[in-house]
Amino acid sequence: MGEDKWAEVIEYLKNSNRDPKKVLKLLKGSDKGTESNYTIARSSYSMNVIATITQKIHDPKNKGKNLTHIIRTWVNSKDFENFYNLIRGPENKKYDKSHREKYVKQINDLWTKPNQQFYRKYFEATKGFIILQTGSKTNRKTIKPELRNFTKKDIEEAIPRLKKTFNWK
């Protein structure tokens, strides 16, 4: 019975130009937890950076300050050090004070990349926060009350802007 279950896969692998060692390595790699943690951290890095910078732009104490100044202030903070070590930990990278200018440039480049426009628009509409809704439809306005520093009024104002920005119904 086990042969029947895998017969199609085995037949495909036998008749393809795949390197058996590479296929095995690929299959074994998906079993490891560090690769999945790495993938999750890498995929969420840009979203987290854009959200944090947007929050800092909307912070009243940063009013009138340019983007590079806001980024540099964040990079010099303990908050960024903890964030960097958390996200880059699976890559065995640690925050290094001597690379602060490199971090500022990387974050500034990430912010200005055209492919990050979706995150910039979304977080601009939500003031840097992810809005969670209960229910299965996005047009419901029942909001979880335990959302960070958002008031219900902030959330209710953000939902129509999000719908308009992203053409949601």
C-alpha positions as CSV (number, residue, x, y, z in Angstrom):
1,M,0.0,0.0,0.0
2,G,2.9,2.4,0.8
3,E,4.3,1.9,-2.7
4,D,1.0,2.8,-4.3
5,K,0.8,6.0,-2.3
6,W,4.2,7.2,-3.5
7,A,4.3,5.5,-6.9
8,E,3.4,8.7,-8.9
9,V,6.0,10.8,-7.0
10,I,8.7,8.1,-7.4
11,E,7.9,7.7,-11.1
12,Y,8.2,11.5,-11.7
13,L,11.5,11.7,-9.9
14,K,12.9,8.7,-11.8
15,N,11.9,10.3,-15.2
16,S,12.9,13.9,-14.5
17,N,16.3,15.5,-14.7
18,R,16.4,16.2,-11.0
19,D,19.5,15.6,-8.9
20,P,18.4,13.1,-6.2
21,K,20.7,14.6,-3.6
22,K,19.3,18.1,-4.1
23,V,15.7,16.7,-3.9
24,L,16.5,14.9,-0.7
25,K,18.2,18.0,0.7
26,L,15.1,20.1,-0.2
27,L,12.8,17.6,1.5
28,K,14.9,17.3,4.6
29,G,15.2,21.1,4.8
30,S,11.5,21.5,5.2
31,D,11.6,19.4,8.3
32,K,13.9,21.8,10.2
33,G,12.5,24.4,12.5
34,T,15.2,27.0,12.0
35,E,14.5,27.3,8.3
36,S,10.8,28.0,9.0
37,N,11.7,30.5,11.7
38,Y,14.2,32.1,9.4
39,T,11.6,32.3,6.6
40,I,9.0,33.9,8.9
41,A,11.5,36.4,10.3
42,R,12.7,37.4,6.8
43,S,9.2,37.7,5.4
44,S,8.0,39.9,8.2
45,Y,11.1,42.1,8.5
46,S,10.1,44.7,6.0
47,M,6.5,44.9,7.2
48,N,7.7,45.4,10.8
49,V,10.2,48.0,9.8
50,I,7.6,50.0,7.7
51,A,5.1,49.7,10.6
52,T,7.5,51.0,13.2
53,I,8.8,53.9,11.1
54,T,5.2,54.9,10.3
55,Q,4.4,54.9,14.1
56,K,7.5,57.0,14.7
57,I,6.5,59.4,11.9
58,H,3.1,59.9,13.6
59,D,4.6,60.3,17.0
60,P,4.0,64.0,18.0
61,K,7.6,64.3,19.3
62,N,8.9,63.6,15.8
63,K,6.7,66.3,14.1
64,G,8.8,68.3,11.6
65,K,11.7,65.8,11.7
66,N,12.9,64.2,8.5
67,L,12.8,60.5,7.7
68,T,16.5,59.9,8.1
69,H,16.6,61.6,11.5
70,I,13.6,59.4,12.7
71,I,15.3,56.2,11.4
72,R,18.7,57.2,12.9
73,T,17.1,57.9,16.3
74,W,15.4,54.5,16.2
75,V,18.6,52.7,15.1
76,N,20.4,54.2,18.1
77,S,17.7,53.0,20.6
78,K,17.6,49.8,22.7
79,D,14.3,49.1,21.0
80,F,16.0,48.7,17.6
81,E,18.8,46.6,19.1
82,N,16.2,44.2,20.6
83,F,14.2,44.1,17.3
84,Y,17.3,43.4,15.2
85,N,18.5,40.6,17.5
86,L,15.0,39.1,17.5
87,I,14.5,39.2,13.7
88,R,18.1,38.5,12.6
89,G,18.7,35.9,15.4
90,P,17.9,32.9,13.1
91,E,20.6,34.1,10.8
92,N,23.1,34.2,13.6
93,K,23.5,38.0,13.2
94,K,23.7,40.3,16.2
95,Y,23.3,44.1,16.5
96,D,26.6,45.8,16.2
97,K,26.9,49.5,17.2
98,S,29.7,50.0,14.6
99,H,27.2,49.3,11.8
100,R,24.6,51.9,12.8
101,E,25.0,53.9,9.6
102,K,24.7,50.7,7.6
103,Y,21.4,50.0,9.4
104,V,20.1,53.5,8.7
105,K,20.9,53.2,5.0
106,Q,19.3,49.7,4.8
107,I,16.1,50.9,6.5
108,N,15.9,54.0,4.4
109,D,16.4,52.0,1.2
110,L,13.7,49.6,2.4
111,W,11.3,52.4,3.0
112,T,11.8,53.9,-0.4
113,K,11.6,50.6,-2.4
114,P,8.6,50.7,-4.8
115,N,7.6,47.1,-3.8
116,Q,7.0,48.3,-0.2
117,Q,4.4,50.8,-1.3
118,F,1.5,48.5,-0.2
119,Y,2.8,48.4,3.4
120,R,3.4,52.2,3.4
121,K,-0.2,52.8,2.2
122,Y,-1.6,50.3,4.7
123,F,0.3,51.6,7.7
124,E,-0.2,55.2,6.8
125,A,-4.0,54.6,6.9
126,T,-3.7,52.7,10.3
127,K,-1.0,55.0,11.8
128,G,1.5,52.1,11.9
129,F,-0.7,49.4,13.4
130,I,-2.3,46.2,12.1
131,I,-6.0,46.3,12.4
132,L,-7.6,43.0,13.5
133,Q,-11.3,42.4,13.0
134,T,-13.5,39.6,14.3
135,G,-15.7,37.7,11.9
136,S,-15.0,36.3,8.5
137,K,-15.9,39.4,6.4
138,T,-13.7,42.4,6.1
139,N,-16.6,44.8,6.0
140,R,-17.7,44.0,9.6
141,K,-16.8,46.7,12.1
142,T,-16.6,44.6,15.2
143,I,-13.2,45.4,16.5
144,K,-11.2,43.6,19.2
145,P,-11.0,46.1,22.1
146,E,-7.6,45.0,23.3
147,L,-5.7,46.6,20.4
148,R,-2.6,48.3,21.7
149,N,-2.9,52.1,21.9
150,F,-5.8,52.4,19.4
151,T,-9.1,53.8,20.6
152,K,-12.2,52.4,19.0
153,K,-12.6,55.8,17.3
154,D,-9.1,55.5,15.7
155,I,-10.0,52.1,14.3
156,E,-13.4,53.2,13.0
157,E,-11.7,56.1,11.2
158,A,-9.1,53.8,9.7
159,I,-11.4,51.2,8.3
160,P,-13.0,53.4,5.6
161,R,-9.6,54.8,4.6
162,L,-8.3,51.2,4.2
163,K,-11.3,50.2,2.2
164,K,-10.9,53.2,-0.1
165,T,-7.1,52.8,-0.5
166,F,-7.2,49.2,-1.3
167,N,-10.7,49.1,-3.0
168,W,-12.1,46.7,-0.5
169,K,-15.8,46.2,-0.3
